[in-house]
Amino acid sequence: MSAYFSMLSWREILARIFIDFDCRENDSPEWLINPATRRRLKLDLLYPDINVAIRFIGLTAKGQRRQSDWEALENEQRDQTRVELCRVNGVQLALVDINGDPVKQLDGLLRVLTRAERVLGESKLPAKTRNALRSRLIDARARAEELRALVRKQPEQMMANLAESWRDRENSLAADLQTGSANGASGAPTVNLAKLDPGKRVRHARFGDGVITAIAGSDDDQTIAILFDASLERTFLASLIEDKLELLP
């Protein structure tokens, strides 16, 4: 399975596990600063109610050359720094290698959920709040265990099914956008995808203005990640949003 489809699978896995928790995408807490560089680090997903975070590793941008051994080591050290900073600040971070064995990655996530449950049980939150969150966290861990069992039986087929489920979510959003467009002006312009590059500002028909942060894949699998001014980052299939984007000057 390509890295692109593996990423879709993981987005669906996490959406199912943390279905009833608030989620912040591409969050950079003020305390998450690399002491070696003094630069702010990022968490791909943060569930603040239970202090659990996700960082995807193994991603490469469009046209990016293969990392040298030195660069790979630097990234590994940066990820470990991220894990330690999270731990010190009460956040349990799961590193998910999208190119790794999904069962082993789920095992790692389950360990993180177990630690989060233990830390929550020792917290000074009011008993009623603590017990309610712990119950929801136990349910999330049960969903993770169920998904692990399904993936373990038929890894390739199940991951493919999960990827399709995530694409269905995105297609549903695209359908909503198309409905909105039909109610507005017809003949919306189509942006020239070849002119899009990371760093360029665009306007999305639904989410407003933002900046392109990454372009990955090619042809029908090409994706575009956009960080919107409302601090929301979303990744879209290029083929589904080319008529929803406007390139800003």
N, C-alpha and C positions, 0 to 999 in steps of 0.2 A: 504494500500500500504506500502511495506517495505521502510525503510529509504534509501536503495540503489536505488530503482526505483524512489522514491521521489527526490533524488538528481539528477538523470538523467533528470527528468521532469524540474527541476529548471535550469539545465544547458541549456536545450533547450529553456526555456522561456527567459532567459537572452540573449542567442545567438540571438534570434529573436528581442528582444527589442533594443539591442545595436549593431545591425548588421553592422552599418557603422561607428563604433567608435573603435579606437585602444584599446586593452585590455592587461593589465599586470596581470599575474596570480601569486598568492603568493608573492605579493610585500610587502617589509618592508621599508617604507620611513625612512630616518634618524631621522625625528622628532617623529616617532611613538614609543616612549619609555615609558614603564610603570614607572611612578615616584616612585611607591612603591618598585619595584624590580630592576629597572634600566635595565630591559631586553627589547629587541626589540620585538614589536608586529607585527602581520602579517595581511594583507588584502587579502582575497581570490581572489578578482577581483578588479582591479582599472582601471577606464576609465579616464585617465589624461586630455583628451581634455575638459571634462565637470566637472572634479573634483567630480566624483561620485564613490563610492566604495561599495563592497558587502562583508559581512561576514556571512558565513553559521554557524548556531548554531544547536545543537541537534545531532551532529555527534558522533559516537563511533567507535573506532578501533576494529579490530578483537581480541576477547579474553578479551577485556576491561571489568572490573567489573563495576557494577552499581555505579554511583557517590553517595557519601554521601551527606547529606544536606549541610554540610560545604563546600565540593568541588563544589557543584552546586552554592552556594552563591558566592564563590570565582570567578567562571567562569562568573557569572552574573556581578559582580563588574568589572572584567577585560573587559568585553564587553562594559560596560558603560564608562569605562575609554577610551577605543578605540574610542567610539562615540564622546566623548568630545574632545579628542586630534585631531580627524579629523575635528570637527567643528571649533576649534581654528585655524587650519591650512587651512581652506577654503575648506575642503572636506566633502561632504554629504555622510554619511555612512548608508546603509540599512542593518539591521540585519534580515536575512532570516532564520526562524525556519523551517527546512525541514520536521519536524514532525507536524507542526501547520496547521491550516486551510489555504489552499492556497489562498483563496479569501482575507482573512485578511492580509496575507503576501503581496499580491499584492497591497492592500490598503496602507500598509506601504511603499512599494516601490514607489507608485504614490506620496505619500506625500514627499518623498525624492526628486523625480524628480521635483516636484513643487518648493521646496526650492532651488534646484540647478538652476532652471530657474530664480528665483528671484535674487539669488546671482550673477548669470552671468550677468543679466541685470544691476546690480549695479557695475559691475567690471570696471576696468580702461583699459580694452582691447580696441584696435582700434575699432571704430564703425563698420567697415566692418566685422572684425573678430567676434566681439561680436554678430552681427545680424545673421551671417551665423551659428554660433554655436547654437544660440538660436533657429533658425529655425529647425536645426537637433534635438535639444533636445525636441522641441514640437512634432516633428514626432515620436520620441522615446516614449514620454508619450502617444501619440495616439495609438501606437502599444501595449503599456502596458494596456491601457483601453480596447482595443479590446480583448486581451487575457483574461483579467479579466472577461469580459462579457461571453466569451466562457466557461471558467472554472466554472463560477457561475451557468450556465445552467446544466451542467453535470460534476460535479467535478471529480468523480472517472474515468469516461471514458476519459475525456479530459486530465487528468494528465497521464493516461496510454498511450494515443496517443502521448503525448509529450515525454514521456520516450522512446517510440519506435522510434520517430523521432531522438532523440539523439543517440540511438543505431545505427540507420542507418548511422549517421555521422561517428561514430566510425568504423562501418563495412566498410564504404567506404574507410576510412584510412587504415584499415586492408587489403582491396583488393589491394590498391596501394602498400602496403608493400609486399604482396604476388607476385604481378607482378614484383616488383623489385627483389625479391628473385629468381623468375623464370629466370630472365635475368642474375643472378649470379650463384654461385655454388649451385648445387643441394644437397639434403639430409642434410639441415641445422640441427644442433643438437637441441634437445628440452631440455630446462632447467628443472630441478627437482623443481617444485613449492614448495614442502615440505621443501626445503633448503633455501627458501627465507624468510628473516625477515627484518623489518625496520632497517635501518642503514647499510645494506650490499650494496656494490657497484655492479652495473650491466652495461652491454653494450647493447644498443638497436640498432637494425639493421638500423634504420633511424635517431634516435635522438642522438645517441652516448652514452657517458658514463654518469652515474648519480648514485644517491643514493636512495634507497627505503625509502620513508617517512611514508608510511602507507599501511597496508593490511587489507581489510575489507570484510565481507561477507564470504560465503562458497560455495562449489560446483560450479554450473554454474553461481552463482551470485558473485563470489569472484572478488574483484578488487584490483589492485596494483597501488599505487601512486608513481611516480618517479620524483625526482627533478634532472633535467639534469644540466650538468656543464655550459650550456648556460643560466642558471637562468630561465629555462622554466620547469614548473611542469605540468605533465599530468597524468590522471587517466585512466587505461586500464582495460578491462575485462581480467582476467588472462587466460581464455581459448583461447583468440584471440592472445595473444602475447607470449605464452610459447615457441614457436619456433622462436621468434624474439629476445629473451634475452640470454645473456651470463653472467654467474656469474663470477665476477672478483675476483682475489685473494686479 
